[in-house]
Amino acid sequence: MIAKAKDFLTEVKAELGKVTWPTRKETISTTWVVVAIVVIISIYLGACDVILAKLMRLILG
């Protein structure tokens, strides 16, 4: 059991060595893209919510 766990961790370390990690600049730029998209979608969904709520109030009186 312990030998299998040790083999697994050795393989994990070897695989992590093969990973191409992004640079700091790439990480920061993609983070800003994600934040911008989240903000845009949040504004859109918020606007849809307000419009649908007003529409429901109008229909239901």
C-alpha positions as MATLAB code, in Angstrom:
seq = 'MIAKAKDFLTEVKAELGKVTWPTRKETISTTWVVVAIVVIISIYLGACDVILAKLMRLILG';
ca = [
       0.000    0.000    0.000;
       2.748    2.456    0.973;
       4.824    1.383   -2.037;
       1.901    2.121   -4.363;
       1.432    5.553   -2.809;
       5.148    6.285   -3.192;
       5.064    5.182   -6.851;
       2.010    7.353   -7.439;
       3.659   10.425   -5.941;
       6.816    9.795   -7.975;
       4.728    9.644  -11.147;
       2.846   12.804  -10.176;
       6.140   14.649   -9.683;
       7.364   13.453  -13.098;
       4.139   14.566  -14.800;
       4.209   17.976  -13.117;
       7.701   18.417  -14.510;
       6.266   18.083  -18.027;
       3.677   20.827  -17.525;
       4.212   24.097  -19.355;
       3.419   26.645  -16.680;
       2.219   30.108  -17.764;
       4.403   33.100  -17.110;
       3.413   35.716  -14.543;
       2.452   38.100  -17.358;
       0.221   35.476  -19.023;
      -1.445   34.634  -15.717;
      -2.195   38.278  -14.931;
      -3.545   39.026  -18.412;
      -5.820   35.979  -18.514;
      -7.035   36.763  -14.988;
      -8.085   40.245  -16.132;
      -9.916   38.742  -19.108;
     -11.822   36.407  -16.780;
     -12.668   39.256  -14.393;
     -13.897   41.434  -17.280;
     -16.096   38.643  -18.670;
     -17.547   37.943  -15.216;
     -18.385   41.638  -14.759;
     -19.996   41.883  -18.207;
     -22.095   38.749  -17.679;
     -23.076   39.910  -14.185;
     -24.304   43.245  -15.547;
     -26.223   41.469  -18.318;
     -27.874   38.993  -15.935;
     -28.663   41.772  -13.457;
     -30.335   43.796  -16.201;
     -32.329   40.750  -17.337;
     -33.430   40.165  -13.741;
     -34.604   43.762  -13.301;
     -36.458   43.764  -16.626;
     -38.146   40.414  -15.969;
     -39.094   41.451  -12.422;
     -40.730   44.653  -13.725;
     -42.484   42.677  -16.453;
     -43.844   40.187  -13.922;
     -45.067   43.019  -11.670;
     -46.782   44.592  -14.674;
     -48.447   41.310  -15.695;
     -49.454   40.207  -12.213;
     -50.444   43.668  -11.106;
];
